[in-house]
Amino acid sequence: MARVAKMRAPAAVAVALLLAVLTLLPNGVQADLLDGAGLELPALSEVSSGWMHSCGLGQDGKVYCWGNNATGNLGDGTAANARPLAKRVDGMDAPAIQVSSGADHSCALTTNGDAWCWGGNLSGQLGVNSDTLVLRRQPGKVVDGYRGIALPRFVQISAGGSHSCALAENGVPWCWGANDVGQLGSTPPSAILPDDGGDARPVWTSQMGTATKIIAGAAHTCAINTVSELWCWGDNGAGQLGVNSKQEAWSPVRVHATGGFPDGGVATVALGTTHTCASTRNGNAYCWGDNSYGRIGSTSPTSDTAQGPDSLVPQKVRPYPGSRAETGIGGNANMRFADLMGVSAGLDHSCAWTRTGVGWCWGRAAYGHLGDGTVSASQPKPRFQVVEYTLQFVDTGAIQHISAGYNHTCSLNANGRAHCWGHNGFGQVGDGTFVFHHRPAKVLQLDAPV
Protein backbone atom coordinates (compact mmCIF):
# COMPACT_ATOMS: atom_id res chain seq x y z
CA MET A 1 0.00 0.00 0.00
CA ALA A 2 2.85 2.41 0.83
CA ARG A 3 4.46 1.74 -2.52
CA VAL A 4 1.24 2.53 -4.37
CA ALA A 5 0.90 5.77 -2.42
CA LYS A 6 4.42 6.80 -3.42
CA MET A 7 3.65 6.10 -7.06
CA ARG A 8 0.43 8.05 -7.04
CA ALA A 9 1.68 11.14 -5.23
CA PRO A 10 3.84 12.58 -8.05
CA ALA A 11 1.08 11.91 -10.55
CA ALA A 12 -1.45 13.68 -8.35
CA VAL A 13 0.86 16.67 -7.95
CA ALA A 14 1.43 16.81 -11.70
CA VAL A 15 -2.28 16.78 -12.39
CA ALA A 16 -2.90 19.49 -9.80
CA LEU A 17 -0.22 21.69 -11.37
CA LEU A 18 -1.60 21.04 -14.85
CA LEU A 19 -5.12 22.00 -13.79
CA ALA A 20 -3.80 25.18 -12.17
CA VAL A 21 -2.03 26.16 -15.38
CA LEU A 22 -5.08 25.35 -17.49
CA THR A 23 -7.18 27.95 -15.69
CA LEU A 24 -5.03 30.62 -17.37
CA LEU A 25 -5.51 29.23 -20.89
CA PRO A 26 -8.41 29.37 -23.39
CA ASN A 27 -10.89 26.49 -23.23
CA GLY A 28 -9.82 24.99 -26.54
CA VAL A 29 -6.20 24.85 -25.44
CA GLN A 30 -7.26 23.36 -22.11
CA ALA A 31 -9.05 20.49 -23.82
CA ASP A 32 -6.10 19.76 -26.12
CA LEU A 33 -3.59 19.69 -23.25
CA LEU A 34 -5.78 17.57 -21.02
CA ASP A 35 -6.40 15.09 -23.83
CA GLY A 36 -2.68 14.41 -23.94
CA ALA A 37 -2.11 14.33 -20.19
CA GLY A 38 -2.88 10.67 -19.60
CA LEU A 39 -6.31 11.40 -18.15
CA GLU A 40 -8.33 9.22 -20.48
CA LEU A 41 -11.30 7.65 -18.75
CA PRO A 42 -11.17 3.85 -18.44
CA ALA A 43 -13.32 1.87 -20.84
CA LEU A 44 -17.00 2.14 -19.95
CA SER A 45 -19.89 -0.27 -20.42
CA GLU A 46 -22.57 2.39 -19.94
CA VAL A 47 -23.04 6.17 -19.99
CA SER A 48 -26.00 8.14 -18.63
CA SER A 49 -26.79 11.85 -19.10
CA GLY A 50 -28.76 13.60 -16.35
CA TRP A 51 -30.12 17.12 -16.40
CA MET A 52 -26.77 18.85 -15.90
CA HIS A 53 -24.45 16.03 -14.98
CA SER A 54 -23.38 12.70 -16.43
CA CYS A 55 -22.23 9.35 -15.09
CA GLY A 56 -20.55 6.32 -16.59
CA LEU A 57 -20.03 2.72 -15.54
CA GLY A 58 -16.55 1.30 -15.97
CA GLN A 59 -16.15 -2.19 -17.33
CA ASP A 60 -14.53 -3.00 -13.98
CA GLY A 61 -17.68 -2.05 -12.02
CA LYS A 62 -16.51 1.39 -10.94
CA VAL A 63 -18.81 4.41 -11.34
CA TYR A 64 -17.63 7.82 -12.57
CA CYS A 65 -19.58 11.11 -12.61
CA TRP A 66 -18.94 14.66 -13.86
CA GLY A 67 -20.77 17.99 -14.23
CA ASN A 68 -23.11 19.78 -11.84
CA ASN A 69 -22.63 18.86 -8.18
CA ALA A 70 -24.80 21.43 -6.41
CA THR A 71 -26.87 18.72 -4.71
CA GLY A 72 -24.12 16.13 -4.36
CA ASN A 73 -25.26 14.27 -7.47
CA LEU A 74 -21.66 13.41 -8.42
CA GLY A 75 -21.36 11.30 -5.28
CA ASP A 76 -17.72 12.11 -4.57
CA GLY A 77 -18.32 13.52 -1.08
CA THR A 78 -17.18 17.04 -1.99
CA ALA A 79 -19.11 20.31 -1.85
CA ALA A 80 -17.80 21.53 -5.21
CA ASN A 81 -20.60 23.05 -7.29
CA ALA A 82 -19.30 21.67 -10.58
CA ARG A 83 -16.54 19.43 -11.90
CA PRO A 84 -15.63 19.26 -15.61
CA LEU A 85 -13.71 15.99 -15.29
CA ALA A 86 -14.98 12.55 -14.36
CA LYS A 87 -14.20 11.30 -10.86
CA ARG A 88 -14.75 7.88 -9.36
CA VAL A 89 -17.71 7.39 -7.00
CA ASP A 90 -16.75 5.41 -3.90
CA GLY A 91 -18.73 4.03 -0.97
CA MET A 92 -20.76 1.13 -2.40
CA ASP A 93 -20.08 -2.30 -0.93
CA ALA A 94 -19.93 -4.17 -4.25
CA PRO A 95 -19.09 -3.45 -7.91
CA ALA A 96 -21.80 -1.69 -9.88
CA ILE A 97 -23.57 -3.22 -12.88
CA GLN A 98 -25.62 -0.16 -13.88
CA VAL A 99 -25.71 3.61 -13.29
CA SER A 100 -28.44 6.15 -14.00
CA SER A 101 -28.35 9.96 -13.85
CA GLY A 102 -31.52 11.85 -12.92
CA ALA A 103 -32.34 15.52 -12.50
CA ASP A 104 -30.36 16.26 -9.33
CA HIS A 105 -29.56 12.76 -8.13
CA SER A 106 -27.96 9.56 -9.39
CA CYS A 107 -28.47 5.86 -8.69
CA ALA A 108 -26.50 2.69 -9.25
CA LEU A 109 -27.19 -1.03 -9.02
CA THR A 110 -24.59 -3.41 -7.61
CA THR A 111 -23.80 -7.07 -8.18
CA ASN A 112 -25.61 -7.80 -4.90
CA GLY A 113 -28.87 -6.59 -6.40
CA ASP A 114 -28.90 -3.53 -4.14
CA ALA A 115 -29.87 -0.03 -5.23
CA TRP A 116 -27.70 2.90 -4.17
CA CYS A 117 -28.53 6.58 -4.68
CA TRP A 118 -26.97 9.97 -3.95
CA GLY A 119 -27.67 13.67 -4.54
CA GLY A 120 -30.85 15.70 -3.93
CA ASN A 121 -33.53 14.15 -1.75
CA LEU A 122 -36.27 16.76 -1.30
CA SER A 123 -38.91 14.31 -2.53
CA GLY A 124 -37.39 11.14 -1.08
CA GLN A 125 -35.90 10.08 -4.43
CA LEU A 126 -32.87 8.55 -2.73
CA GLY A 127 -35.02 5.90 -1.07
CA VAL A 128 -33.37 6.27 2.33
CA ASN A 129 -36.70 6.40 4.18
CA SER A 130 -36.43 10.14 4.75
CA ASP A 131 -37.21 13.30 2.81
CA THR A 132 -35.84 15.53 5.57
CA LEU A 133 -32.32 14.58 4.49
CA VAL A 134 -32.01 17.33 1.85
CA LEU A 135 -29.05 15.79 0.04
CA ARG A 136 -26.47 13.06 0.28
CA ARG A 137 -23.04 13.63 -1.25
CA GLN A 138 -22.03 9.97 -1.17
CA PRO A 139 -23.91 6.80 -2.13
CA GLY A 140 -26.49 5.47 0.32
CA LYS A 141 -28.24 2.12 0.05
CA VAL A 142 -31.98 2.20 -0.70
CA VAL A 143 -33.60 0.67 2.38
CA ASP A 144 -36.93 -0.68 3.53
CA GLY A 145 -40.07 -0.80 1.46
CA TYR A 146 -43.70 0.19 1.87
CA ARG A 147 -44.66 -0.57 5.50
CA GLY A 148 -41.22 -2.02 6.12
CA ILE A 149 -41.41 -4.76 3.50
CA ALA A 150 -37.95 -6.10 2.72
CA LEU A 151 -36.71 -5.10 -0.70
CA PRO A 152 -36.15 -7.76 -3.35
CA ARG A 153 -33.03 -8.25 -5.39
CA PHE A 154 -33.04 -5.65 -8.20
CA VAL A 155 -31.84 -6.22 -11.76
CA GLN A 156 -32.28 -2.73 -13.27
CA ILE A 157 -32.49 0.87 -12.02
CA SER A 158 -33.52 4.29 -13.35
CA ALA A 159 -33.24 7.78 -11.83
CA GLY A 160 -35.88 10.30 -12.96
CA GLY A 161 -36.77 13.88 -12.16
CA SER A 162 -37.70 13.62 -8.48
CA HIS A 163 -38.35 9.91 -8.29
CA SER A 164 -36.45 6.69 -8.92
CA CYS A 165 -37.46 3.20 -9.98
CA ALA A 166 -35.92 -0.26 -9.97
CA LEU A 167 -37.00 -3.60 -11.39
CA ALA A 168 -37.02 -6.67 -9.14
CA GLU A 169 -35.72 -9.97 -10.47
CA ASN A 170 -39.29 -11.29 -10.44
CA GLY A 171 -40.35 -8.55 -12.87
CA VAL A 172 -42.13 -6.28 -10.38
CA PRO A 173 -41.30 -2.54 -10.65
CA TRP A 174 -40.59 -0.57 -7.46
CA CYS A 175 -40.51 3.24 -7.31
CA TRP A 176 -39.89 5.89 -4.65
CA GLY A 177 -39.83 9.69 -4.36
CA ALA A 178 -42.23 12.31 -5.73
CA ASN A 179 -45.77 11.18 -6.51
CA ASP A 180 -47.62 14.45 -7.12
CA VAL A 181 -48.90 13.25 -10.52
CA GLY A 182 -48.88 9.51 -9.90
CA GLN A 183 -45.37 8.76 -11.18
CA LEU A 184 -44.87 6.02 -8.57
CA GLY A 185 -47.84 4.04 -9.92
CA SER A 186 -48.12 2.42 -6.50
CA THR A 187 -49.94 -0.78 -5.63
CA PRO A 188 -51.40 -1.39 -3.14
CA PRO A 189 -52.86 2.13 -2.87
CA SER A 190 -51.77 4.09 0.17
CA ALA A 191 -53.29 7.16 1.75
CA ILE A 192 -49.75 8.44 2.22
CA LEU A 193 -48.93 8.61 -1.46
CA PRO A 194 -51.60 10.97 -2.84
CA ASP A 195 -51.67 13.16 0.28
CA ASP A 196 -48.06 14.13 0.77
CA GLY A 197 -47.03 13.84 -2.86
CA GLY A 198 -44.53 11.03 -2.45
CA ASP A 199 -42.88 8.37 -0.37
CA ALA A 200 -39.26 8.01 0.67
CA ARG A 201 -39.75 4.22 0.79
CA PRO A 202 -40.08 2.05 -2.32
CA VAL A 203 -43.58 0.98 -3.37
CA TRP A 204 -44.45 -1.53 -6.06
CA THR A 205 -46.85 -1.88 -8.96
CA SER A 206 -47.78 -4.87 -11.10
CA GLN A 207 -50.83 -4.07 -13.23
CA MET A 208 -48.96 -4.46 -16.52
CA GLY A 209 -47.81 -8.00 -15.78
CA THR A 210 -44.20 -9.07 -15.46
CA ALA A 211 -41.92 -6.22 -16.55
CA THR A 212 -38.57 -6.54 -18.30
CA LYS A 213 -37.59 -2.85 -18.24
CA ILE A 214 -38.57 0.28 -16.31
CA ILE A 215 -37.59 3.88 -17.03
CA ALA A 216 -38.24 6.97 -14.88
CA GLY A 217 -38.73 10.30 -16.66
CA ALA A 218 -39.13 13.84 -15.36
CA ALA A 219 -42.55 13.10 -13.85
CA HIS A 220 -43.78 10.00 -15.64
CA THR A 221 -42.69 6.38 -15.76
CA CYS A 222 -42.89 3.60 -18.35
CA ALA A 223 -42.29 -0.14 -18.32
CA ILE A 224 -42.07 -2.87 -20.96
CA ASN A 225 -43.56 -6.26 -20.12
CA THR A 226 -42.68 -9.77 -21.26
CA VAL A 227 -44.98 -9.59 -24.29
CA SER A 228 -43.34 -6.33 -25.48
CA GLU A 229 -46.26 -4.11 -24.45
CA LEU A 230 -45.52 -0.61 -23.19
CA TRP A 231 -47.28 0.70 -20.09
CA CYS A 232 -46.89 4.24 -18.69
CA TRP A 233 -48.16 6.30 -15.75
CA GLY A 234 -47.77 9.71 -14.12
CA ASP A 235 -47.72 13.18 -15.70
CA ASN A 236 -49.55 13.47 -19.02
CA GLY A 237 -49.96 17.21 -19.58
CA ALA A 238 -48.48 17.00 -23.08
CA GLY A 239 -49.75 13.53 -23.95
CA GLN A 240 -46.43 11.87 -23.05
CA LEU A 241 -48.20 8.74 -21.79
CA GLY A 242 -49.37 7.99 -25.32
CA VAL A 243 -52.91 7.04 -24.25
CA ASN A 244 -54.82 9.48 -26.48
CA SER A 245 -55.61 11.90 -23.65
CA LYS A 246 -53.91 14.42 -21.37
CA GLN A 247 -55.26 12.94 -18.16
CA GLU A 248 -52.57 11.94 -15.68
CA ALA A 249 -52.53 8.29 -14.64
CA TRP A 250 -51.97 7.10 -11.07
CA SER A 251 -51.55 3.49 -12.15
CA PRO A 252 -50.12 1.89 -15.30
CA VAL A 253 -52.06 2.25 -18.56
CA ARG A 254 -51.19 0.59 -21.84
CA VAL A 255 -49.80 2.91 -24.50
CA HIS A 256 -52.15 3.27 -27.44
CA ALA A 257 -51.06 2.09 -30.86
CA THR A 258 -53.25 0.69 -33.61
CA GLY A 259 -53.46 -3.03 -32.93
CA GLY A 260 -50.66 -2.64 -30.41
CA PHE A 261 -47.20 -1.52 -31.41
CA PRO A 262 -46.29 -2.67 -34.91
CA ASP A 263 -42.92 -4.12 -35.87
CA GLY A 264 -42.92 -6.90 -33.33
CA GLY A 265 -43.54 -4.86 -30.18
CA VAL A 266 -41.48 -2.47 -28.07
CA ALA A 267 -37.78 -3.17 -27.52
CA THR A 268 -36.60 -0.01 -25.71
CA VAL A 269 -38.24 3.10 -24.29
CA ALA A 270 -36.85 6.55 -23.40
CA LEU A 271 -38.52 9.29 -21.37
CA GLY A 272 -37.82 13.01 -21.74
CA THR A 273 -39.40 15.79 -19.77
CA THR A 274 -42.67 15.97 -21.70
CA HIS A 275 -42.23 13.45 -24.51
CA THR A 276 -41.54 9.74 -24.87
CA CYS A 277 -39.84 7.63 -27.53
CA ALA A 278 -39.63 3.90 -28.13
CA SER A 279 -37.85 1.60 -30.55
CA THR A 280 -39.51 -1.53 -31.84
CA ARG A 281 -38.08 -5.00 -32.24
CA ASN A 282 -37.95 -4.50 -36.01
CA GLY A 283 -35.80 -1.38 -35.68
CA ASN A 284 -38.17 1.58 -36.04
CA ALA A 285 -38.62 4.59 -33.74
CA TYR A 286 -41.85 6.08 -32.44
CA CYS A 287 -42.26 9.24 -30.34
CA TRP A 288 -45.21 11.11 -28.81
CA GLY A 289 -46.11 13.97 -26.50
CA ASP A 290 -44.74 17.52 -26.69
CA ASN A 291 -43.47 18.30 -30.19
CA SER A 292 -41.93 21.70 -29.45
CA TYR A 293 -38.73 22.05 -31.52
CA GLY A 294 -39.62 18.88 -33.39
CA ARG A 295 -38.47 16.62 -30.58
CA ILE A 296 -40.83 13.77 -31.54
CA GLY A 297 -39.47 13.71 -35.10
CA SER A 298 -42.79 13.83 -36.95
CA THR A 299 -44.38 16.52 -39.10
CA SER A 300 -47.81 17.70 -40.14
CA PRO A 301 -49.35 15.79 -43.08
CA THR A 302 -49.23 18.89 -45.28
CA SER A 303 -45.57 19.77 -45.00
CA ASP A 304 -42.17 18.09 -45.04
CA THR A 305 -40.57 20.81 -42.93
CA ALA A 306 -43.28 21.97 -40.53
CA GLN A 307 -42.82 21.13 -36.89
CA GLY A 308 -46.25 19.58 -36.55
CA PRO A 309 -48.55 19.40 -33.54
CA ASP A 310 -48.12 17.49 -30.29
CA SER A 311 -49.20 13.88 -30.46
CA LEU A 312 -51.24 11.99 -27.87
CA VAL A 313 -50.38 8.63 -29.46
CA PRO A 314 -47.16 7.17 -30.90
CA GLN A 315 -45.99 8.56 -34.24
CA LYS A 316 -43.36 6.91 -36.39
CA VAL A 317 -40.18 8.98 -36.62
CA ARG A 318 -39.50 9.71 -40.29
CA PRO A 319 -36.46 11.29 -41.97
CA TYR A 320 -36.67 14.19 -44.37
CA PRO A 321 -37.50 12.89 -47.86
CA GLY A 322 -34.29 12.66 -49.85
CA SER A 323 -32.09 13.43 -46.84
CA ARG A 324 -29.01 11.50 -45.72
CA ALA A 325 -31.14 9.93 -43.02
CA GLU A 326 -33.45 8.46 -45.67
CA THR A 327 -31.05 7.64 -48.50
CA GLY A 328 -27.84 6.92 -46.62
CA ILE A 329 -24.59 8.83 -46.35
CA GLY A 330 -22.55 8.98 -49.52
CA GLY A 331 -24.90 6.51 -51.15
CA ASN A 332 -24.28 3.92 -48.42
CA ALA A 333 -27.73 2.55 -47.58
CA ASN A 334 -26.35 1.01 -44.39
CA MET A 335 -25.66 4.48 -43.00
CA ARG A 336 -29.21 5.76 -42.80
CA PHE A 337 -31.91 6.13 -40.18
CA ALA A 338 -33.00 2.51 -40.17
CA ASP A 339 -32.60 -0.73 -38.22
CA LEU A 340 -32.37 1.03 -34.87
CA MET A 341 -30.91 -0.45 -31.70
CA GLY A 342 -32.36 2.09 -29.28
CA VAL A 343 -33.61 5.59 -28.54
CA SER A 344 -33.02 8.31 -25.94
CA ALA A 345 -35.03 11.40 -24.98
CA GLY A 346 -33.87 14.60 -23.28
CA LEU A 347 -35.47 17.93 -22.47
CA ASP A 348 -36.29 19.01 -26.02
CA HIS A 349 -34.30 16.67 -28.24
CA SER A 350 -34.20 12.97 -29.02
CA CYS A 351 -31.56 10.57 -30.33
CA ALA A 352 -31.30 7.06 -31.73
CA TRP A 353 -28.53 4.72 -32.85
CA THR A 354 -28.42 1.98 -35.44
CA ARG A 355 -26.93 -1.50 -35.60
CA THR A 356 -24.28 -0.10 -37.93
CA GLY A 357 -22.99 2.26 -35.23
CA VAL A 358 -24.51 5.49 -36.58
CA GLY A 359 -26.06 8.00 -34.19
CA TRP A 360 -28.88 10.42 -35.07
CA CYS A 361 -30.38 13.31 -33.08
CA TRP A 362 -33.27 15.71 -33.72
CA GLY A 363 -35.12 18.50 -31.93
CA ARG A 364 -33.66 21.67 -30.44
CA ALA A 365 -30.02 22.49 -31.18
CA ALA A 366 -29.63 25.77 -29.28
CA TYR A 367 -26.60 24.50 -27.33
CA GLY A 368 -25.18 22.21 -29.98
CA HIS A 369 -26.59 19.12 -28.29
CA LEU A 370 -27.56 17.47 -31.59
CA GLY A 371 -23.83 16.99 -32.18
CA ASP A 372 -23.87 17.89 -35.88
CA GLY A 373 -21.85 21.08 -35.54
CA THR A 374 -24.85 23.40 -35.85
CA VAL A 375 -26.65 25.66 -33.40
CA SER A 376 -30.26 26.36 -34.37
CA ALA A 377 -33.73 26.62 -32.92
CA SER A 378 -34.73 23.18 -34.11
CA GLN A 379 -34.09 20.32 -36.47
CA PRO A 380 -37.58 18.79 -36.63
CA LYS A 381 -36.60 15.40 -38.06
CA PRO A 382 -33.48 13.22 -37.84
CA ARG A 383 -31.69 15.01 -40.64
CA PHE A 384 -28.18 14.91 -39.25
CA GLN A 385 -26.23 12.24 -37.48
CA VAL A 386 -23.27 12.43 -35.19
CA VAL A 387 -20.60 10.33 -36.87
CA GLU A 388 -20.39 12.00 -40.28
CA TYR A 389 -19.77 15.47 -38.91
CA THR A 390 -17.39 14.56 -36.12
CA LEU A 391 -14.96 11.90 -37.27
CA GLN A 392 -12.79 14.55 -38.86
CA PHE A 393 -12.53 16.32 -35.49
CA VAL A 394 -12.94 13.64 -32.83
CA ASP A 395 -12.84 9.92 -33.52
CA THR A 396 -15.99 8.79 -31.77
CA GLY A 397 -15.90 5.40 -33.44
CA ALA A 398 -18.97 3.24 -34.00
CA ILE A 399 -21.67 4.33 -31.56
CA GLN A 400 -23.12 1.62 -29.31
CA HIS A 401 -25.31 3.83 -27.12
CA ILE A 402 -26.54 7.43 -26.84
CA SER A 403 -27.94 9.16 -23.75
CA ALA A 404 -29.75 12.49 -24.18
CA GLY A 405 -29.68 14.79 -21.16
CA TYR A 406 -31.28 18.14 -20.40
CA ASN A 407 -29.28 20.17 -22.93
CA HIS A 408 -26.35 17.88 -23.55
CA THR A 409 -25.82 14.41 -24.99
CA CYS A 410 -23.32 11.60 -24.41
CA SER A 411 -22.40 8.53 -26.43
CA LEU A 412 -20.44 5.35 -25.92
CA ASN A 413 -18.48 3.70 -28.72
CA ALA A 414 -17.56 0.08 -29.36
CA ASN A 415 -14.27 0.52 -27.49
CA GLY A 416 -16.01 1.80 -24.36
CA ARG A 417 -14.94 5.43 -24.90
CA ALA A 418 -17.38 8.14 -23.86
CA HIS A 419 -17.92 11.41 -25.76
CA CYS A 420 -20.31 14.21 -24.84
CA TRP A 421 -21.47 17.45 -26.49
CA GLY A 422 -23.86 20.38 -26.01
CA HIS A 423 -24.36 22.61 -22.95
CA ASN A 424 -21.29 22.53 -20.75
CA GLY A 425 -21.85 25.31 -18.24
CA PHE A 426 -21.40 22.85 -15.38
CA GLY A 427 -18.79 20.62 -16.99
CA GLN A 428 -21.33 17.97 -17.98
CA VAL A 429 -19.42 17.29 -21.22
CA GLY A 430 -16.51 16.13 -19.08
CA ASP A 431 -13.56 17.30 -21.20
CA GLY A 432 -12.07 19.53 -18.51
CA THR A 433 -13.61 22.78 -19.80
CA PHE A 434 -16.82 24.74 -19.42
CA VAL A 435 -17.16 25.64 -23.09
CA PHE A 436 -20.23 24.51 -25.03
CA HIS A 437 -19.49 21.84 -27.65
CA HIS A 438 -21.31 21.46 -30.98
CA ARG A 439 -19.48 18.22 -31.71
CA PRO A 440 -18.50 15.29 -29.47
CA ALA A 441 -15.63 15.81 -27.02
CA LYS A 442 -13.81 12.99 -25.26
CA VAL A 443 -14.65 12.54 -21.56
CA LEU A 444 -11.54 12.68 -19.35
CA GLN A 445 -10.98 11.79 -15.72
CA LEU A 446 -9.70 13.73 -12.75
CA ASP A 447 -8.20 10.72 -10.99
CA ALA A 448 -4.43 10.68 -11.47
CA PRO A 449 -3.06 7.60 -13.24
CA VAL A 450 -0.99 5.20 -11.11
SULJOBEL-V750654 format. One line per field, one symbol per residue. ss: DSSP state (H for helix, E for strand, - for the rest). phi: phi as a letter, one per 40 degrees, with the letter a starting at -180 (. if undefined). psi: psi as a letter, one per 30 degrees, with the letter a starting at -180 (. if undefined). A space follows every 50 residues. Layout:
BEGIN
ss: ???
phi: ???
psi: ???
END
This chain:
BEGIN
ss: -HHHHHHHHHHHHHHHHHHHHH----HHHHHHHHH----E---EEEEEE- --EEEEEE----EEEEEE-------------EEEEEEEE------EEEEE E---EEEEEE----EEEEEE--------------EEEEEEE---EHHH-- ---EEEEEE---EEEEEE----EEEEEE--------E---HHHHHH-EEE EEEEE-----EEEEEE---EEEEEE----EEEEE--------------EE EEEE-----------EEEEEE---EEEEEE----EEEEE--HHH------ ----------EEEEEE-------HHHH-E--E-------EEEEEE---EE EEEE----EEEEE---------------EEEEEEEHHHHH--------EE EEEE---EEEEEE----EEEEE--------------EEEEEE-EE-----
phi: .cccccccdcccccccccccccccbcdccdcccccbbgbccddbbabbcc cbabbbbcccgcbbbahcbdbgccgcgcbccaacbcbccbhccaccbaba bbcbabbbbbccgccbbahcacbgccgbgabcccabcbdbccbfadfgcc ccccbaaacbcbabbabcccgccbbahcacbgccfcaccbcccccbgiac bcbbaaccgccbabbcbcabbbabbcbgcbbbahcacbgccgbgabccbc adbcccadggccgggcbbbbbccbabbabcccgbbbbahcbdggccgbbc ccacbccgccbcbdbccbccdgcdccchcggcccbbcafccababbcbab aabbccgbbbbahcbcbgccgbgbbacabdbccbbccdcbccbbccgccb abbcccbaabbbcccgccbbahdbcbgccgbgbbccbcbdbccbbcdccc
psi: eeeeeeeeeeeeeeeeeeeeeffflleeeeeeeefggggkklklfkkkka eglllljlfggkkkllbkgeggffggflgkeljgkkkkklflglklflkk kadgllllklffgkkkllbkgfggffhghkgfjelkflkkkkllakhgkk klklfklkkbdgllllklfggkkkllbkgfggffhkklkkfeefeggakg kklllgfgaklfkkkkaeglklkkafgglkkllbkgfggffhghlgklkf lkkkkkkjglkahglkelkkkaeglkllklfgglkkllbkgkggffglll fgkfflelllkflkkkkklkkgleeeflkggjffililhkellkkbegll llllfggkkkllbkgfgggfgggljlelielielleeegfffekiflkkf kkjkadglkllkafggkkkllbkgfggffggglgkkkflkkkkllekkk.
END
